[in-house]
Amino acid sequence: MRTLSSTDLPEPSVIGPGKPGCPICGGVGYLRYNVPVGDPNFGRVTPCVCMQGILQSQASERLYRFSNLQRLQHMTFESFSPHGRVALSPMAQRSLEQAYNLAFAFSQTRSGWLLLEGGFGCGKTHLAAAIANFSVDHGIPTLFLTVPDLLDWLRASFEGTDERFSQRFDEIRQVPLLILDDFGTQNTTPWAQEKLFQLLDFRYLNEMPTVITTNLRLEEIEGRIRSRLSDSERVNRVRILAPDYRQPIKEYASTDLSSLYLHSRQTFASFSLRENEHLSPEESKGLRVALEHSRRMAESPVGWLVLMGSFGCGKTHLAAAVANYRETQGFPSLFVVVPDFLDYLRSTFNPASPVSYDRMFEEIRSVNLLVLDDLGAQNATPWAREKLFQLLNHRYNAELATVITTSADLPEIDARVRTRLLDKRLCTICGITAPPFHGARPAAVAGKKMRRTKA
């Protein structure tokens, strides 16, 4: 029978890597097989049981160094909020919960591929890092790389010897779990595209577990890679609709699309019911009802609110007050004048535009609270009508909170949009009949208006 012994190893008094005073190895940390000459284990040593914890800790440290997770160790499933950090729309919350559930399930099985899509700051990197941290904690060699870093790493190896590059590339494609973060942000040179395809094609054909995060839409990804990612039998896909929780407003302000900064003084506190203007009962009631519904929308953005009335009646003030209130509470919203929105959409077709049409349109239609000012004031071209319908139809189906102001009558609005506005289950229409706010009107004029109203 083979036994283990510390015979022929350093004396127990010698300080070794093992546990000091261990009754088995005396602190040496290793034992020799006590077997006769000729046995395959003759001369071999094995770690003592007191070394198991030490070796496991050292292995864990090596895995973390290899995984490139040093700065992401705080991103775990426990630190991720599947309900979001802000008051999300039902559709955005469902997408976040689905992403969390798929990521957690993947961490348990490491089967197939997982593709996490979504805008900047939506949580996809956190979930990918949580998978990596969980796997490393359970002894699974894992490599977490942003795609630009991966390509830089490969280029550095490529500038050396062919043998060095081949070894580095093979290490990456053979790693038991590979996580590629920010796919699509890399410089798409032919060389980069070819290396990425070779890497992903190898892992696809060999069915090796892989996680990819991207802010691109699938149709924007290079065709050969897209065909692999479109395999529904092997790839679980989820698009996270949550906004950037780190900078909910600044991203839109940087595009000059949001004009809320022009309405910073238009709050509920500064809104006037114009009690000194001798408004008719109908006009006063319209203002009060619109104010009440606007406050409700600001406190709990649910459904749609449509503010209708002539120019200067106060509808834009109330719409801006809703957005300003949400911003003071730290929640994302976007205030857009419809003609400006269409102009900005058109500008994305310029090859020099820093923002793609698809990405910008997706961000706008998925924002938690969207305020569309002056619907109906745009140039009613077929293209403009189609873009507005696509935007509003998406938000209607997703039940995303939306505030719309318009000076147009309902019959003047595109029929497809009008049917959505008339859905009382989702939409509240407030008609403001008060005249433009330019100060108090003469009493005689007010009296004539009241007599006409009674007639």
Helices and strands as residue ranges (DSSP letters): E 3-5, E 30-34, E 45-47, G 49-51, H 52-67, G 70-72, H 90-109, E 113-118, H 124-137, E 142-146, H 147-158, H 162-174, E 177-183, H 190-205, E 210-214, G 218-220, H 223-229, E 235-240, H 250-253, G 260-263, H 281-299, E 304-309, H 315-328, E 334-337, H 338-347, H 357-366, E 369-373, H 382-398, E 401-406, G 410-412, H 415-421, E 427-432, H 443-454
